[in-house]
Amino acid sequence: MSGIPFLNLLSIDSTKETISKPKNMKMGNLTLFWGKNTEDIFPGWSGGSFCSYFFGLIWVFLLSFMVERLSHTKFIKQGTNHVVAGLLQTLMYATRVALAYLVMLAVMSFNVGVLLASVGGYAVGFLVYGSRAFRKADFIQYEESSDIPPLNC
């Protein structure tokens, strides 16, 4: 059992009914906090300076903005081969899900700045691509507004 690393993360002592963690395993914050001293935005993130924290916030903002961009786009032209269109839809869907998971993992750092950057990216992305603010014409009734289905919880 010692050869499999993920099985050694927690050890359970059945005689004492306690769970202990290895001494070298670092615990992250479990409450929301505000500050630049985080290395939980992405693995290996230095997170010590304001500049790196600011670029991390921009990165999270852009990731969430791109999720909204992919959610409200029509790249596939009418008359495209059905197989090619299906493969393109699948690729776009997988890309959107991967980006959304990266945003979710960043938010799980419990940093308030990261949370605000992700919500801001989603909001600005929806304003630009999903709302009527920048739309040139109204949709025809029953016309699909994007190539992939909407993001649902």
C-alpha positions in Angstrom: 0.0 0.0 0.0 2.9 2.4 0.5 3.7 2.3 -3.3 0.5 4.2 -4.1 0.9 7.8 -3.1 -2.7 8.9 -3.0 -3.6 6.1 -0.5 -1.1 7.5 2.0 -2.7 11.0 2.2 -4.7 10.1 5.3 -4.0 7.4 7.8 -6.8 6.1 10.0 -6.1 4.6 13.4 -9.0 2.4 14.3 -8.0 2.1 17.9 -8.1 5.9 18.6 -10.8 6.7 15.9 -8.8 9.6 14.7 -7.6 10.7 11.2 -4.2 12.2 10.8 -2.4 13.8 7.8 1.3 13.5 6.9 3.5 16.3 8.3 4.5 17.6 4.9 1.0 18.0 3.6 -0.1 21.7 3.6 -3.7 22.6 4.4 -5.2 25.5 2.5 -7.7 28.1 3.7 -11.2 26.8 4.3 -12.8 30.3 4.7 -12.8 33.2 2.3 -9.9 35.5 2.7 -8.5 38.6 1.0 -4.8 38.9 0.2 -2.1 38.5 -2.4 -0.2 35.8 -0.4 -1.8 32.8 -2.1 -0.2 30.0 -4.0 -3.5 28.2 -4.6 -4.6 30.0 -7.8 -2.7 27.4 -9.8 -0.2 24.7 -8.7 3.3 26.1 -8.3 2.0 29.7 -8.4 4.5 31.9 -6.5 1.8 34.3 -5.3 4.2 36.4 -3.2 4.1 39.7 -5.0 1.3 42.0 -5.9 2.3 41.8 -9.6 2.0 38.1 -9.8 -1.3 38.2 -7.9 -2.7 40.8 -10.3 -1.7 38.8 -13.3 -3.3 35.7 -11.7 -6.6 37.7 -11.3 -6.4 38.8 -15.0 -5.8 35.2 -16.0 -8.9 34.0 -14.0 -10.9 36.9 -15.5 -9.9 35.9 -19.0 -10.7 32.3 -18.4 -14.2 33.0 -17.3 -14.7 35.5 -20.1 -13.7 32.9 -22.6 -16.3 30.4 -21.1 -19.0 33.0 -21.9 -17.5 33.6 -25.3 -17.7 29.9 -26.1 -21.2 29.7 -24.7 -22.6 32.4 -27.0 -20.8 31.8 -30.3 -21.7 30.4 -33.7 -18.6 29.2 -35.5 -20.3 26.5 -37.6 -21.7 27.7 -40.9 -25.0 26.5 -42.4 -24.5 23.6 -44.8 -21.4 22.2 -43.0 -21.1 18.4 -43.1 -23.0 16.9 -40.1 -20.0 14.8 -38.9 -17.6 17.8 -39.1 -20.2 20.0 -37.4 -20.7 17.4 -34.6 -16.9 17.1 -34.1 -16.6 20.9 -33.9 -19.4 21.1 -31.4 -17.9 18.4 -29.3 -14.5 20.1 -29.3 -16.0 23.5 -28.4 -18.0 21.9 -25.6 -15.0 20.1 -24.2 -13.0 23.3 -24.3 -15.7 25.2 -22.5 -16.0 22.6 -19.8 -12.2 22.5 -19.3 -12.1 26.3 -19.0 -15.0 26.3 -16.6 -13.3 23.7 -14.4 -10.1 25.7 -14.3 -12.1 28.7 -13.1 -13.8 26.6 -10.5 -10.5 25.3 -9.2 -9.2 28.8 -9.0 -12.2 29.9 -7.0 -11.7 27.0 -4.7 -8.6 28.9 -3.4 -11.1 30.8 -1.3 -9.5 34.1 -2.2 -12.0 36.9 -2.5 -10.1 38.6 -5.3 -10.1 35.4 -7.4 -13.9 35.0 -6.8 -14.5 38.6 -7.8 -12.3 38.2 -10.9 -14.2 35.1 -12.0 -17.6 36.6 -11.5 -16.5 39.8 -13.2 -15.2 37.8 -16.2 -18.5 35.9 -16.5 -20.5 39.1 -16.2 -18.5 41.1 -18.7 -18.5 38.1 -21.1 -22.3 37.8 -20.8 -22.7 41.6 -21.3 -20.6 41.5 -24.5 -21.7 38.2 -26.0 -25.0 37.2 -24.4 -27.0 40.3 -23.7 -28.8 42.6 -26.1 -26.4 45.5 -25.4 -24.1 44.8 -28.3 -26.4 42.7 -30.5 -27.0 44.2 -34.0 -30.3 42.5 -34.6 -32.9 40.5 -32.6 -32.9 36.7 -32.9 -35.5 35.1 -35.1 -37.9 33.2 -32.8 -36.7 29.6 -32.3 -33.2 30.3 -33.8 -30.4 28.8 -31.8 -28.1 31.5 -30.4 -25.0 29.4 -30.2 -23.5 26.1 -31.5 -23.3 24.4 -28.1 -26.0 24.1 -25.4 -26.1 26.7 -22.6 -24.2 26.2 -19.4 -26.5 24.8 -16.8 -25.9 23.9 -13.2 
